[in-house]
Amino acid sequence: MPIVYRIDKSLALMTTVWDGAICAADWREHLRATFAEPAWPGVVRNLSDLRSADLSAITDADRVEMVAMYEPYAEHIRGKKSAVLAGDNFDRSREFESHNEPAGLRVIVFNDLFNACTWLGIDISEANETLDELRQAARGPESRCSDPRSAPDPP
């Protein structure tokens, strides 16, 4: 799956990298894994890096479906801060920020790691190292869209 994450309990931080072609099934599976993670309710800060992701297969209907998946976990979302490094996905990422979705989650979209880390109150060098490690893991041989019908055609 091209969405990988790591939770640092000591920092109450979840760092996530979306890499390559992302389909709705990838996003859905990522959310299921996140919600099943025993350490996730203790996370108060999220850093998500979408800079190397291709989100062209994600539709507005997919976004609505994924936001609805958060509803049973509303008590764990309220007050969390989520910084999104968007790159070319800035406009699409702003949809979450501007619609305040999911409810209670404070989302800000950034184009640079420094400002995202400053807002979250985390060390930029540690964040950069974690992002690099996660990106390498996302590019491993087992990483692919779990629903080939949702993935873009190969080049």
C-alpha positions in Angstrom: 0.0 0.0 0.0 1.5 3.4 -0.9 0.3 5.0 2.3 2.5 4.3 5.3 2.6 5.7 8.7 4.5 5.7 12.0 3.2 6.6 15.5 5.7 8.1 18.0 3.9 7.7 21.3 6.4 9.9 23.2 5.5 12.8 20.9 1.8 11.9 20.4 2.6 12.2 16.7 1.5 10.2 13.7 3.6 10.8 10.6 2.1 9.6 7.3 3.5 9.4 3.7 1.3 9.0 0.7 3.5 8.0 -2.3 2.8 7.2 -5.9 -0.7 6.5 -7.3 -3.2 6.5 -4.5 -6.7 4.9 -5.1 -9.7 5.0 -2.9 -9.0 1.4 -1.7 -5.6 2.5 -0.4 -7.1 5.4 1.5 -9.9 3.2 2.9 -7.4 0.6 4.0 -5.1 3.2 5.6 -8.0 4.6 7.6 -9.1 1.1 8.8 -5.5 0.4 9.9 -5.2 3.7 11.6 -8.5 3.3 13.5 -7.4 -0.2 14.6 -4.1 1.0 15.8 -4.1 0.8 19.7 -1.8 3.9 19.9 -3.9 6.1 17.6 -6.4 7.5 20.1 -3.4 9.0 22.0 -2.1 10.9 18.9 -2.7 14.6 19.1 -0.6 15.7 16.1 -0.5 14.4 12.5 2.0 15.2 9.8 0.9 13.9 6.4 3.1 14.2 3.4 1.3 14.1 0.1 4.0 15.8 -2.0 4.9 12.6 -3.9 1.4 11.3 -4.3 -0.8 11.1 -7.4 -4.3 11.6 -6.2 -5.9 11.8 -9.7 -7.9 8.5 -9.0 -9.6 10.0 -5.9 -13.0 11.5 -6.5 -15.2 13.8 -4.5 -17.4 10.8 -3.7 -14.3 9.0 -2.3 -13.6 12.1 -0.1 -17.1 12.1 1.3 -16.9 8.3 1.9 -13.6 8.6 3.7 -14.7 11.6 5.9 -17.8 9.5 6.9 -15.4 6.8 8.1 -14.2 9.2 10.9 -17.7 9.6 12.4 -17.5 6.7 14.8 -14.2 8.0 16.1 -15.3 11.6 16.6 -14.2 11.7 20.3 -10.7 10.8 19.2 -10.5 13.5 16.5 -11.6 16.6 18.4 -8.7 18.9 19.1 -6.1 17.0 17.0 -3.9 19.1 14.8 -3.1 17.9 11.3 -0.5 19.4 9.1 -0.6 18.4 5.4 2.4 18.8 3.2 0.7 19.1 -0.1 3.0 20.0 -3.0 1.1 19.7 -6.2 -1.9 18.4 -4.2 -2.4 21.8 -2.5 -5.8 22.6 -4.0 -7.2 19.2 -3.4 -5.9 19.2 0.2 -7.4 22.6 0.9 -10.9 21.0 0.4 -10.4 19.3 3.8 -9.2 22.5 5.4 -11.9 24.7 3.9 -14.8 22.2 4.6 -13.5 21.6 8.2 -13.5 17.9 7.5 -13.6 15.8 9.4 -15.3 17.8 12.1 -13.2 18.7 15.1 -9.8 18.1 13.4 -7.7 21.2 12.9 -6.2 20.8 9.4 -3.8 23.3 7.8 -2.2 22.7 4.4 1.4 23.6 4.0 3.9 23.7 1.1 7.0 23.5 3.3 8.1 21.3 6.1 9.5 24.0 8.3 6.2 25.8 8.8 4.3 22.5 9.2 6.7 21.4 11.9 6.6 24.8 13.6 2.8 24.7 13.8 2.9 21.1 15.2 5.7 21.9 17.6 8.0 19.2 16.3 11.7 19.0 15.3 12.1 19.5 11.6 15.2 17.3 11.3 13.5 14.4 13.0 10.4 14.9 10.9 12.4 14.9 7.7 14.3 11.7 8.7 11.0 10.0 9.5 9.4 11.1 6.2 12.4 9.8 4.3 12.2 6.4 6.0 8.5 6.2 5.4 8.9 7.1 1.7 11.4 4.4 1.3 9.0 1.9 2.9 6.2 3.1 0.7 8.3 2.4 -2.4 9.0 -1.2 -1.3 8.1 -4.1 -3.6 4.8 -4.9 -1.7 3.5 -1.3 -2.1 0.7 -1.1 -4.7 -2.9 -0.2 -4.9 -5.0 -2.9 -3.2 -7.8 -2.4 -5.7 -6.4 -2.6 -9.2 -9.7 -1.4 -10.7 -9.3 1.9 -8.9 -5.7 2.5 -9.9 -4.7 4.6 -13.0 -3.5 2.6 -16.0 0.2 1.9 -15.9 2.3 4.0 -18.3 
